[in-house]
Amino acid sequence: MVAESEDVLTISHVTERLMKAHPELDAGLVERSVRTAYDELRYARVRTYLPVLMERRAKDLLPSDEQTDRPT
């Protein structure tokens, strides 16, 4: 149970960091990308770097600056 509560905090912290770094993106999109990153990495044996790996993977899932700057 302790690992689960730590994971919830990790998801929350990574989401907050990415929302601050990319305020132009929809909060729901950021949350979904972090959740997807967590789902992909949640069974990692070494959990020390889980937050860093989650943040990198979530960034990869988010649209790039070119995609968000395009006129519709």
N, C-alpha and C positions, 0 to 999 in steps of 0.2 A: 504493500500500500504506500510506503514511503516513496518508492520509485515513481509511482503514478502521480502523486502530488508534486514531486519534483518536476515531472514531465509537464504538468499543467502550468507550473510557474515558468518553465523554459519556453513553452509555446507562447505564453503571455508576453514574456520579455522580448523574445525575437519579433513578435508581431509589433510591439510598441516601437522597437528600434527601426524596423522597416517602415512603419507609418511615419515616423519622424523624418527618415531619410527620403521618403517619397510621398510628400503630402498631396501631390497631384493625383495619386492613384486612389481608387475606391477602397475604402476600408475592408469591405467584404472580399474583394479580390486579394488583398494582402493576407487577410486571415485564412482564406482558402489555400493560398500558396504555401503558407507556413504549415497548415494542417497536412497538406499533401507531402511536404518535405518531412514532417514528423512521421507520417505513416510509412514513408519509404525507409526511414532510418531507425525506427523505434526498436528494432530487434538487434541493434548493434551491441556487441559484447563490451566494447570499450566505450563508455559513455562520457568520458572526460571532454571530448571535443564535439559532443552532440549539438550544443547551441551554435557553434561556429559552422558546422556542416549543414545544419538546418537553415541557417541564414543564407549561406551560399546557394543552396539548392532552391530556396524560396525566391531568391533574386533571379535565378535562371528562369523560373517559372513566370515571373512578372514581365509585362511588356517592356521593351527597351524604350529609351528616350525618343528614338525616331518614331516608334509606333504611337506614343502618346502625344507627339507634337503634330501629327498629321491632321490637316483640316478634314472635316467630314462633309 
